Amino acid sequence: MTVRDIVSCVFLALAVLVVAASAAGVLAMPGAARKLHYLTPATIVAPVFVVVAVLAAGGLDYATGQTVIALALMIFGGPFLSHATIRAIRAREDRKKESRR
């Protein structure tokens, strides 16, 4: 096993730990809005670790470039998706409150 393999495995293990911790936070929190906050590390930090692992394993090549592009899309698109999700949750809750009146 080379140093590159070890570094790659360490970063993949860190990504798995981040996702597992996020999942535990989602399970522990009540309400969808609070749960959404615990998804951020799984959607931002864990993919960064995966990209570093791919870079360590393969160096700079075509697959690494594709992985970096996917990471950029996740990092830039994630906040918009979270915001849209929160707005949808609040709109749904407001409709429920109005229908109860």
Phi and psi in radians as a Rosetta constraint file:
Dihedral C 1 N 2 CA 2 C 2 CIRCULARHARMONIC -1.560 0.35
Dihedral N 2 CA 2 C 2 N 3 CIRCULARHARMONIC 2.977 0.35
Dihedral C 2 N 3 CA 3 C 3 CIRCULARHARMONIC -1.084 0.35
Dihedral N 3 CA 3 C 3 N 4 CIRCULARHARMONIC -0.666 0.35
Dihedral C 3 N 4 CA 4 C 4 CIRCULARHARMONIC -1.050 0.35
Dihedral N 4 CA 4 C 4 N 5 CIRCULARHARMONIC -0.740 0.35
Dihedral C 4 N 5 CA 5 C 5 CIRCULARHARMONIC -1.115 0.35
Dihedral N 5 CA 5 C 5 N 6 CIRCULARHARMONIC -0.726 0.35
Dihedral C 5 N 6 CA 6 C 6 CIRCULARHARMONIC -1.135 0.35
Dihedral N 6 CA 6 C 6 N 7 CIRCULARHARMONIC -0.805 0.35
Dihedral C 6 N 7 CA 7 C 7 CIRCULARHARMONIC -1.072 0.35
Dihedral N 7 CA 7 C 7 N 8 CIRCULARHARMONIC -0.739 0.35
Dihedral C 7 N 8 CA 8 C 8 CIRCULARHARMONIC -1.076 0.35
Dihedral N 8 CA 8 C 8 N 9 CIRCULARHARMONIC -0.783 0.35
Dihedral C 8 N 9 CA 9 C 9 CIRCULARHARMONIC -1.136 0.35
Dihedral N 9 CA 9 C 9 N 10 CIRCULARHARMONIC -0.658 0.35
Dihedral C 9 N 10 CA 10 C 10 CIRCULARHARMONIC -1.120 0.35
Dihedral N 10 CA 10 C 10 N 11 CIRCULARHARMONIC -0.795 0.35
Dihedral C 10 N 11 CA 11 C 11 CIRCULARHARMONIC -1.202 0.35
Dihedral N 11 CA 11 C 11 N 12 CIRCULARHARMONIC -0.602 0.35
Dihedral C 11 N 12 CA 12 C 12 CIRCULARHARMONIC -1.171 0.35
Dihedral N 12 CA 12 C 12 N 13 CIRCULARHARMONIC -0.668 0.35
Dihedral C 12 N 13 CA 13 C 13 CIRCULARHARMONIC -1.137 0.35
Dihedral N 13 CA 13 C 13 N 14 CIRCULARHARMONIC -0.685 0.35
Dihedral C 13 N 14 CA 14 C 14 CIRCULARHARMONIC -1.098 0.35
Dihedral N 14 CA 14 C 14 N 15 CIRCULARHARMONIC -0.696 0.35
Dihedral C 14 N 15 CA 15 C 15 CIRCULARHARMONIC -1.089 0.35
Dihedral N 15 CA 15 C 15 N 16 CIRCULARHARMONIC -0.738 0.35
Dihedral C 15 N 16 CA 16 C 16 CIRCULARHARMONIC -1.119 0.35
Dihedral N 16 CA 16 C 16 N 17 CIRCULARHARMONIC -0.720 0.35
Dihedral C 16 N 17 CA 17 C 17 CIRCULARHARMONIC -1.112 0.35
Dihedral N 17 CA 17 C 17 N 18 CIRCULARHARMONIC -0.704 0.35
Dihedral C 17 N 18 CA 18 C 18 CIRCULARHARMONIC -1.112 0.35
Dihedral N 18 CA 18 C 18 N 19 CIRCULARHARMONIC -0.768 0.35
Dihedral C 18 N 19 CA 19 C 19 CIRCULARHARMONIC -1.148 0.35
Dihedral N 19 CA 19 C 19 N 20 CIRCULARHARMONIC -0.693 0.35
Dihedral C 19 N 20 CA 20 C 20 CIRCULARHARMONIC -1.137 0.35
Dihedral N 20 CA 20 C 20 N 21 CIRCULARHARMONIC -0.716 0.35
Dihedral C 20 N 21 CA 21 C 21 CIRCULARHARMONIC -1.145 0.35
Dihedral N 21 CA 21 C 21 N 22 CIRCULARHARMONIC -0.685 0.35
Dihedral C 21 N 22 CA 22 C 22 CIRCULARHARMONIC -1.123 0.35
Dihedral N 22 CA 22 C 22 N 23 CIRCULARHARMONIC -0.725 0.35
Dihedral C 22 N 23 CA 23 C 23 CIRCULARHARMONIC -1.110 0.35
Dihedral N 23 CA 23 C 23 N 24 CIRCULARHARMONIC -0.682 0.35
Dihedral C 23 N 24 CA 24 C 24 CIRCULARHARMONIC -1.116 0.35
Dihedral N 24 CA 24 C 24 N 25 CIRCULARHARMONIC -0.693 0.35
Dihedral C 24 N 25 CA 25 C 25 CIRCULARHARMONIC -1.135 0.35
Dihedral N 25 CA 25 C 25 N 26 CIRCULARHARMONIC -0.689 0.35
Dihedral C 25 N 26 CA 26 C 26 CIRCULARHARMONIC -1.114 0.35
Dihedral N 26 CA 26 C 26 N 27 CIRCULARHARMONIC -0.727 0.35
Dihedral C 26 N 27 CA 27 C 27 CIRCULARHARMONIC -1.182 0.35
Dihedral N 27 CA 27 C 27 N 28 CIRCULARHARMONIC -0.576 0.35
Dihedral C 27 N 28 CA 28 C 28 CIRCULARHARMONIC -1.413 0.35
Dihedral N 28 CA 28 C 28 N 29 CIRCULARHARMONIC -0.500 0.35
Dihedral C 28 N 29 CA 29 C 29 CIRCULARHARMONIC -1.476 0.35
Dihedral N 29 CA 29 C 29 N 30 CIRCULARHARMONIC 2.450 0.35
Dihedral C 29 N 30 CA 30 C 30 CIRCULARHARMONIC -1.543 0.35
Dihedral N 30 CA 30 C 30 N 31 CIRCULARHARMONIC 2.565 0.35
Dihedral C 30 N 31 CA 31 C 31 CIRCULARHARMONIC 1.464 0.35
Dihedral N 31 CA 31 C 31 N 32 CIRCULARHARMONIC 2.467 0.35
Dihedral C 31 N 32 CA 32 C 32 CIRCULARHARMONIC -1.176 0.35
Dihedral N 32 CA 32 C 32 N 33 CIRCULARHARMONIC -0.655 0.35
Dihedral C 32 N 33 CA 33 C 33 CIRCULARHARMONIC -1.124 0.35
Dihedral N 33 CA 33 C 33 N 34 CIRCULARHARMONIC -0.716 0.35
Dihedral C 33 N 34 CA 34 C 34 CIRCULARHARMONIC -1.215 0.35
Dihedral N 34 CA 34 C 34 N 35 CIRCULARHARMONIC -0.634 0.35
Dihedral C 34 N 35 CA 35 C 35 CIRCULARHARMONIC -1.135 0.35
Dihedral N 35 CA 35 C 35 N 36 CIRCULARHARMONIC -0.574 0.35
Dihedral C 35 N 36 CA 36 C 36 CIRCULARHARMONIC -1.093 0.35
Dihedral N 36 CA 36 C 36 N 37 CIRCULARHARMONIC -0.547 0.35
Dihedral C 36 N 37 CA 37 C 37 CIRCULARHARMONIC -1.135 0.35
Dihedral N 37 CA 37 C 37 N 38 CIRCULARHARMONIC -0.539 0.35
Dihedral C 37 N 38 CA 38 C 38 CIRCULARHARMONIC -1.402 0.35
Dihedral N 38 CA 38 C 38 N 39 CIRCULARHARMONIC -0.138 0.35
Dihedral C 38 N 39 CA 39 C 39 CIRCULARHARMONIC -1.454 0.35
Dihedral N 39 CA 39 C 39 N 40 CIRCULARHARMONIC -0.334 0.35
Dihedral C 39 N 40 CA 40 C 40 CIRCULARHARMONIC -1.004 0.35
Dihedral N 40 CA 40 C 40 N 41 CIRCULARHARMONIC -0.830 0.35
Dihedral C 40 N 41 CA 41 C 41 CIRCULARHARMONIC -1.060 0.35
Dihedral N 41 CA 41 C 41 N 42 CIRCULARHARMONIC -0.612 0.35
Dihedral C 41 N 42 CA 42 C 42 CIRCULARHARMONIC -1.250 0.35
Dihedral N 42 CA 42 C 42 N 43 CIRCULARHARMONIC -0.430 0.35
Dihedral C 42 N 43 CA 43 C 43 CIRCULARHARMONIC -1.730 0.35
Dihedral N 43 CA 43 C 43 N 44 CIRCULARHARMONIC -0.232 0.35
Dihedral C 43 N 44 CA 44 C 44 CIRCULARHARMONIC -2.045 0.35
Dihedral N 44 CA 44 C 44 N 45 CIRCULARHARMONIC -0.966 0.35
Dihedral C 44 N 45 CA 45 C 45 CIRCULARHARMONIC -1.256 0.35
Dihedral N 45 CA 45 C 45 N 46 CIRCULARHARMONIC -0.824 0.35
Dihedral C 45 N 46 CA 46 C 46 CIRCULARHARMONIC -1.067 0.35
Dihedral N 46 CA 46 C 46 N 47 CIRCULARHARMONIC -0.760 0.35
Dihedral C 46 N 47 CA 47 C 47 CIRCULARHARMONIC -1.095 0.35
Dihedral N 47 CA 47 C 47 N 48 CIRCULARHARMONIC -0.557 0.35
Dihedral C 47 N 48 CA 48 C 48 CIRCULARHARMONIC -1.109 0.35
Dihedral N 48 CA 48 C 48 N 49 CIRCULARHARMONIC -0.754 0.35
Dihedral C 48 N 49 CA 49 C 49 CIRCULARHARMONIC -1.080 0.35
Dihedral N 49 CA 49 C 49 N 50 CIRCULARHARMONIC -0.668 0.35
Dihedral C 49 N 50 CA 50 C 50 CIRCULARHARMONIC -1.148 0.35
Dihedral N 50 CA 50 C 50 N 51 CIRCULARHARMONIC -0.735 0.35
Dihedral C 50 N 51 CA 51 C 51 CIRCULARHARMONIC -1.098 0.35
Dihedral N 51 CA 51 C 51 N 52 CIRCULARHARMONIC -0.735 0.35
Dihedral C 51 N 52 CA 52 C 52 CIRCULARHARMONIC -1.102 0.35
Dihedral N 52 CA 52 C 52 N 53 CIRCULARHARMONIC -0.670 0.35
Dihedral C 52 N 53 CA 53 C 53 CIRCULARHARMONIC -1.144 0.35
Dihedral N 53 CA 53 C 53 N 54 CIRCULARHARMONIC -0.741 0.35
Dihedral C 53 N 54 CA 54 C 54 CIRCULARHARMONIC -1.133 0.35
Dihedral N 54 CA 54 C 54 N 55 CIRCULARHARMONIC -0.718 0.35
Dihedral C 54 N 55 CA 55 C 55 CIRCULARHARMONIC -1.111 0.35
Dihedral N 55 CA 55 C 55 N 56 CIRCULARHARMONIC -0.719 0.35
Dihedral C 55 N 56 CA 56 C 56 CIRCULARHARMONIC -1.176 0.35
Dihedral N 56 CA 56 C 56 N 57 CIRCULARHARMONIC -0.657 0.35
Dihedral C 56 N 57 CA 57 C 57 CIRCULARHARMONIC -1.332 0.35
Dihedral N 57 CA 57 C 57 N 58 CIRCULARHARMONIC -0.722 0.35
Dihedral C 57 N 58 CA 58 C 58 CIRCULARHARMONIC -1.946 0.35
Dihedral N 58 CA 58 C 58 N 59 CIRCULARHARMONIC -0.173 0.35
Dihedral C 58 N 59 CA 59 C 59 CIRCULARHARMONIC 1.285 0.35
Dihedral N 59 CA 59 C 59 N 60 CIRCULARHARMONIC -2.874 0.35
Dihedral C 59 N 60 CA 60 C 60 CIRCULARHARMONIC -1.476 0.35
Dihedral N 60 CA 60 C 60 N 61 CIRCULARHARMONIC 1.861 0.35
Dihedral C 60 N 61 CA 61 C 61 CIRCULARHARMONIC -2.578 0.35
Dihedral N 61 CA 61 C 61 N 62 CIRCULARHARMONIC -2.974 0.35
Dihedral C 61 N 62 CA 62 C 62 CIRCULARHARMONIC -1.104 0.35
Dihedral N 62 CA 62 C 62 N 63 CIRCULARHARMONIC -0.749 0.35
Dihedral C 62 N 63 CA 63 C 63 CIRCULARHARMONIC -1.126 0.35
Dihedral N 63 CA 63 C 63 N 64 CIRCULARHARMONIC -0.666 0.35
Dihedral C 63 N 64 CA 64 C 64 CIRCULARHARMONIC -1.142 0.35
Dihedral N 64 CA 64 C 64 N 65 CIRCULARHARMONIC -0.712 0.35
Dihedral C 64 N 65 CA 65 C 65 CIRCULARHARMONIC -1.064 0.35
Dihedral N 65 CA 65 C 65 N 66 CIRCULARHARMONIC -0.756 0.35
Dihedral C 65 N 66 CA 66 C 66 CIRCULARHARMONIC -1.114 0.35
Dihedral N 66 CA 66 C 66 N 67 CIRCULARHARMONIC -0.671 0.35
Dihedral C 66 N 67 CA 67 C 67 CIRCULARHARMONIC -1.158 0.35
Dihedral N 67 CA 67 C 67 N 68 CIRCULARHARMONIC -0.693 0.35
Dihedral C 67 N 68 CA 68 C 68 CIRCULARHARMONIC -1.151 0.35
Dihedral N 68 CA 68 C 68 N 69 CIRCULARHARMONIC -0.694 0.35
Dihedral C 68 N 69 CA 69 C 69 CIRCULARHARMONIC -1.105 0.35
Dihedral N 69 CA 69 C 69 N 70 CIRCULARHARMONIC -0.763 0.35
Dihedral C 69 N 70 CA 70 C 70 CIRCULARHARMONIC -1.083 0.35
Dihedral N 70 CA 70 C 70 N 71 CIRCULARHARMONIC -0.701 0.35
Dihedral C 70 N 71 CA 71 C 71 CIRCULARHARMONIC -1.098 0.35
Dihedral N 71 CA 71 C 71 N 72 CIRCULARHARMONIC -0.769 0.35
Dihedral C 71 N 72 CA 72 C 72 CIRCULARHARMONIC -1.061 0.35
Dihedral N 72 CA 72 C 72 N 73 CIRCULARHARMONIC -0.725 0.35
Dihedral C 72 N 73 CA 73 C 73 CIRCULARHARMONIC -1.113 0.35
Dihedral N 73 CA 73 C 73 N 74 CIRCULARHARMONIC -0.680 0.35
Dihedral C 73 N 74 CA 74 C 74 CIRCULARHARMONIC -1.189 0.35
Dihedral N 74 CA 74 C 74 N 75 CIRCULARHARMONIC -0.728 0.35
Dihedral C 74 N 75 CA 75 C 75 CIRCULARHARMONIC -1.191 0.35
Dihedral N 75 CA 75 C 75 N 76 CIRCULARHARMONIC -0.740 0.35
Dihedral C 75 N 76 CA 76 C 76 CIRCULARHARMONIC -1.405 0.35
Dihedral N 76 CA 76 C 76 N 77 CIRCULARHARMONIC -0.516 0.35
Dihedral C 76 N 77 CA 77 C 77 CIRCULARHARMONIC -1.547 0.35
Dihedral N 77 CA 77 C 77 N 78 CIRCULARHARMONIC -0.396 0.35
Dihedral C 77 N 78 CA 78 C 78 CIRCULARHARMONIC -1.022 0.35
Dihedral N 78 CA 78 C 78 N 79 CIRCULARHARMONIC -0.855 0.35
Dihedral C 78 N 79 CA 79 C 79 CIRCULARHARMONIC -1.071 0.35
Dihedral N 79 CA 79 C 79 N 80 CIRCULARHARMONIC -0.647 0.35
Dihedral C 79 N 80 CA 80 C 80 CIRCULARHARMONIC -1.158 0.35
Dihedral N 80 CA 80 C 80 N 81 CIRCULARHARMONIC -0.701 0.35
Dihedral C 80 N 81 CA 81 C 81 CIRCULARHARMONIC -1.158 0.35
Dihedral N 81 CA 81 C 81 N 82 CIRCULARHARMONIC -0.723 0.35
Dihedral C 81 N 82 CA 82 C 82 CIRCULARHARMONIC -1.097 0.35
Dihedral N 82 CA 82 C 82 N 83 CIRCULARHARMONIC -0.753 0.35
Dihedral C 82 N 83 CA 83 C 83 CIRCULARHARMONIC -1.103 0.35
Dihedral N 83 CA 83 C 83 N 84 CIRCULARHARMONIC -0.768 0.35
Dihedral C 83 N 84 CA 84 C 84 CIRCULARHARMONIC -1.120 0.35
Dihedral N 84 CA 84 C 84 N 85 CIRCULARHARMONIC -0.649 0.35
Dihedral C 84 N 85 CA 85 C 85 CIRCULARHARMONIC -1.149 0.35
Dihedral N 85 CA 85 C 85 N 86 CIRCULARHARMONIC -0.775 0.35
Dihedral C 85 N 86 CA 86 C 86 CIRCULARHARMONIC -1.095 0.35
Dihedral N 86 CA 86 C 86 N 87 CIRCULARHARMONIC -0.731 0.35
Dihedral C 86 N 87 CA 87 C 87 CIRCULARHARMONIC -1.085 0.35
Dihedral N 87 CA 87 C 87 N 88 CIRCULARHARMONIC -0.711 0.35
Dihedral C 87 N 88 CA 88 C 88 CIRCULARHARMONIC -1.150 0.35
Dihedral N 88 CA 88 C 88 N 89 CIRCULARHARMONIC -0.694 0.35
Dihedral C 88 N 89 CA 89 C 89 CIRCULARHARMONIC -1.101 0.35
Dihedral N 89 CA 89 C 89 N 90 CIRCULARHARMONIC -0.799 0.35
Dihedral C 89 N 90 CA 90 C 90 CIRCULARHARMONIC -1.160 0.35
Dihedral N 90 CA 90 C 90 N 91 CIRCULARHARMONIC -0.688 0.35
Dihedral C 90 N 91 CA 91 C 91 CIRCULARHARMONIC -1.108 0.35
Dihedral N 91 CA 91 C 91 N 92 CIRCULARHARMONIC -0.703 0.35
Dihedral C 91 N 92 CA 92 C 92 CIRCULARHARMONIC -1.136 0.35
Dihedral N 92 CA 92 C 92 N 93 CIRCULARHARMONIC -0.748 0.35
Dihedral C 92 N 93 CA 93 C 93 CIRCULARHARMONIC -1.122 0.35
Dihedral N 93 CA 93 C 93 N 94 CIRCULARHARMONIC -0.682 0.35
Dihedral C 93 N 94 CA 94 C 94 CIRCULARHARMONIC -1.130 0.35
Dihedral N 94 CA 94 C 94 N 95 CIRCULARHARMONIC -0.694 0.35
Dihedral C 94 N 95 CA 95 C 95 CIRCULARHARMONIC -1.112 0.35
Dihedral N 95 CA 95 C 95 N 96 CIRCULARHARMONIC -0.686 0.35
Dihedral C 95 N 96 CA 96 C 96 CIRCULARHARMONIC -1.121 0.35
Dihedral N 96 CA 96 C 96 N 97 CIRCULARHARMONIC -0.721 0.35
Dihedral C 96 N 97 CA 97 C 97 CIRCULARHARMONIC -1.123 0.35
Dihedral N 97 CA 97 C 97 N 98 CIRCULARHARMONIC -0.728 0.35
Dihedral C 97 N 98 CA 98 C 98 CIRCULARHARMONIC -1.171 0.35
Dihedral N 98 CA 98 C 98 N 99 CIRCULARHARMONIC -0.620 0.35
Dihedral C 98 N 99 CA 99 C 99 CIRCULARHARMONIC -1.262 0.35
Dihedral N 99 CA 99 C 99 N 100 CIRCULARHARMONIC -0.405 0.35
Dihedral C 99 N 100 CA 100 C 100 CIRCULARHARMONIC -1.353 0.35
Dihedral N 100 CA 100 C 100 N 101 CIRCULARHARMONIC -0.387 0.35
